[in-house]
């Protein structure tokens, strides 16, 4: 049985040299250690690749998040999101609130947690993704790039609502959301209520369809708070003033 398990691991790693000479090597004392080292090395390379591909950038760890700052924030729901049950349920996560209240920090942490637990994730702003897609002048290149955004286990689309977009952008967003619908989990951060999304995509006929697919299987958390960045800036200003008075 142990030999069969070793062979399964070797096949999983596609180590064809060992597979083709299995009868000669299966009883070697070094075999288990060699396989284990190869598994660890590949796991590390996979993690490094997935972290790089996610394009997370720098962000504050959730452990440093000031939960006392928001007037209202469902901390329990966000901490439950970090358990990642939403991924296998294909549940969309919607994080709403004004600018500067930590939506991007929370979304980045969830994306990173997904990667650390073996999933794939991509983090992008709405502007970055939609402008990139709209600029492609080849149908083949466009289909390939849409597939890129449709594929990961978790797609975070940050800052929906900070800019307004054309009908072309709306159609592209619908294509991404539609391809992921009931197949993959998508996370949206937005400073607009869904009733205001017609302002984000003026005259676009697919806005209702986008919202419908996003909220059909979703969990929504609203954050009510003043801008945390303004709070930090004010604290830094006071520190500078205090230091000059000494």
C-alpha positions in Angstrom: 0.0 0.0 0.0 2.8 2.4 0.9 4.5 1.7 -2.4 1.3 2.4 -4.3 0.9 5.7 -2.5 4.5 6.6 -3.4 3.7 5.8 -7.1 0.6 7.9 -7.0 2.7 10.9 -5.7 5.3 10.3 -8.4 2.6 10.2 -11.1 1.1 13.4 -9.7 4.5 15.1 -10.0 4.9 13.6 -13.5 8.4 12.4 -12.8 8.5 10.1 -15.8 12.1 9.0 -15.3 11.0 7.4 -12.0 7.8 6.1 -13.4 9.5 4.3 -16.3 12.0 2.7 -13.9 9.7 2.2 -11.0 10.6 -1.5 -10.3 14.2 -0.5 -10.0 13.7 2.5 -7.6 10.5 1.7 -5.6 12.5 0.2 -2.7 15.3 2.8 -2.5 15.5 4.4 0.9 16.0 7.9 -0.6 12.8 7.8 -2.7 10.3 9.2 -0.1 12.6 12.0 0.9 13.2 12.9 -2.8 9.5 13.0 -3.5 8.8 15.1 -0.4 11.5 17.6 -1.4 10.1 17.9 -4.9 6.5 18.4 -3.6 7.7 21.2 -1.3 9.7 22.9 -4.0 6.8 22.8 -6.4 4.4 24.1 -3.8 6.7 27.0 -3.0 7.1 27.8 -6.7 3.3 27.6 -7.2 2.6 29.9 -4.3 5.2 32.4 -5.5 3.7 32.4 -9.0 0.1 32.8 -7.7 1.1 35.7 -5.5 2.9 37.4 -8.4 0.0 36.8 -10.8 -2.5 38.2 -8.3 -1.0 41.7 -8.5 -1.9 42.6 -5.0 0.7 45.3 -4.4 1.4 46.6 -0.9 -1.4 46.7 1.6 -2.0 46.7 5.4 -2.5 43.3 7.0 -6.0 42.8 8.4 -4.5 42.2 11.9 -3.6 45.9 11.9 -7.0 47.1 10.8 -8.6 49.5 13.2 -12.0 47.9 13.8 -12.9 50.7 16.3 -12.7 53.4 13.6 -15.8 52.7 11.5 -19.2 53.8 12.8 -20.6 50.6 11.4 -18.7 47.5 10.0 -19.8 43.9 10.2 -16.5 42.5 11.5 -18.0 39.0 12.0 -19.0 38.7 8.4 -15.6 39.9 7.1 -13.7 37.5 9.4 -16.0 34.8 8.2 -15.1 35.7 4.6 -11.5 35.1 5.6 -12.4 31.4 6.1 -13.0 31.2 2.3 -16.2 29.2 2.4 -17.5 31.5 -0.2 -15.1 30.2 -2.9 -16.6 26.7 -3.2 -20.1 28.1 -3.0 -19.4 30.6 -5.8 -20.7 33.4 -3.6 -20.0 36.9 -4.6 -18.8 39.4 -1.9 -19.9 43.0 -2.1 -18.1 45.6 0.1 -19.8 49.0 0.0 -18.7 52.3 1.6 -17.3 55.7 1.0 -13.7 56.4 0.0 -10.9 55.7 2.4 -12.7 53.4 4.9 -10.6 50.2 4.3 -12.5 48.4 1.5 -9.3 47.9 -0.5 -7.4 46.6 2.5 -10.1 44.1 3.3 -10.4 42.9 -0.3 -6.6 42.6 -0.6 -6.4 40.5 2.5 -9.1 38.2 1.3 -7.4 37.7 -2.0 -4.1 37.0 -0.3 -5.7 34.5 2.1 -7.2 32.7 -0.9 -3.8 32.3 -2.5 -2.2 31.2 0.7 -4.8 28.4 1.0 -4.1 27.1 -2.5 -6.6 29.1 -4.7 -5.9 31.4 -7.5 -6.9 35.1 -7.3 -6.5 38.3 -9.3 -6.8 41.8 -7.8 -7.6 44.7 -10.2 -9.3 48.0 -10.2 -12.3 48.4 -12.3 -10.6 51.2 -14.3 -7.5 49.1 -14.9 -9.4 46.0 -16.1 -12.0 47.8 -18.2 -9.6 50.2 -19.9 -7.2 47.4 -20.6 -9.9 45.3 -22.3 -11.3 48.3 -24.2 -7.9 49.1 -25.6 -7.4 45.7 -27.2 -7.9 46.0 -31.0 -7.9 42.3 -31.7 -10.9 40.0 -31.1 -8.5 37.1 -30.4 -6.6 39.2 -27.8 -9.8 40.4 -26.2 -11.2 36.8 -25.9 -7.9 35.7 -24.4 -7.8 38.5 -21.9 -11.5 38.0 -20.9 -10.6 34.4 -20.2 -7.7 35.6 -18.0 -10.2 37.5 -15.8 -12.8 34.8 -15.9 -10.5 32.0 -14.8 -9.3 32.6 -11.2 -11.1 31.2 -8.2 -11.4 34.7 -6.8 -11.6 37.9 -8.9 -11.5 41.2 -6.9 -12.7 44.3 -8.8 -11.8 47.3 -6.7 -13.1 50.8 -6.9 -16.3 50.3 -8.9 -17.9 53.7 -9.0 -14.9 56.0 -8.7 -15.2 56.8 -12.5 -17.9 56.6 -15.1 -17.6 54.4 -18.2 -18.9 54.0 -21.7 -21.4 51.4 -22.9 -18.4 49.5 -24.3 -16.9 49.3 -20.8 -20.3 48.1 -19.4 -20.5 45.4 -22.0 -17.0 44.2 -21.1 -17.8 44.1 -17.4 -21.0 42.2 -18.1 -19.0 39.6 -20.2 -16.6 39.0 -17.2 -19.4 38.8 -14.6 -21.5 36.6 -16.9 -18.7 34.1 -17.5 -18.0 33.8 -13.8 -21.7 33.6 -12.8 -22.4 30.6 -10.6 -18.9 29.2 -11.5 -16.4 31.5 -9.7 -16.5 33.9 -6.8 -16.2 37.6 -7.5 -15.6 40.4 -5.0 -16.6 44.0 -5.7 -15.7 47.1 -3.7 -17.8 50.1 -4.5 -18.6 53.6 -3.1 -22.0 53.6 -4.9 -25.3 51.8 -4.0 -26.5 49.5 -6.7 -29.3 52.1 -7.4 -26.5 54.5 -8.5 -24.7 52.1 -10.9 -26.6 53.7 -13.8 -24.5 56.8 -13.0 -21.3 54.7 -13.4 -22.5 53.3 -16.7 -24.8 56.0 -18.2 -27.2 54.7 -20.8 -25.8 51.1 -20.7 -28.6 48.6 -21.1 -26.8 45.8 -19.4 -26.4 47.5 -15.9 -29.5 45.7 -14.5 -28.1 42.4 -15.8 -24.7 43.0 -14.2 -26.2 43.9 -10.8 -28.6 40.9 -11.0 -25.8 38.4 -11.5 -23.7 39.9 -8.9 -26.2 40.0 -6.1 -28.0 36.7 -7.0 -25.6 34.6 -4.8 -23.9 37.3 -2.7 -23.1 38.6 0.7 -23.0 42.3 1.2 -21.3 44.4 3.9 -21.7 48.1 4.2 -19.0 50.2 6.0 -20.0 53.5 7.5 -17.1 55.7 8.5 -15.2 58.8 7.8 -12.0 58.5 5.7 -9.3 56.6 7.6 -6.7 58.2 5.4 -7.9 61.6 6.4 -7.8 60.4 10.1 -4.1 59.3 9.6 -3.2 62.5 7.9 -4.7 64.6 10.7 -2.8 62.5 13.3 0.5 63.0 11.4 -0.2 66.8 11.2 -0.7 67.0 15.0 2.5 65.0 15.6 4.4 67.5 13.3 3.0 70.4 15.2 3.8 68.9 18.5 7.4 68.2 17.5 7.9 71.8 16.3 6.7 73.2 19.6 9.4 71.3 21.6 
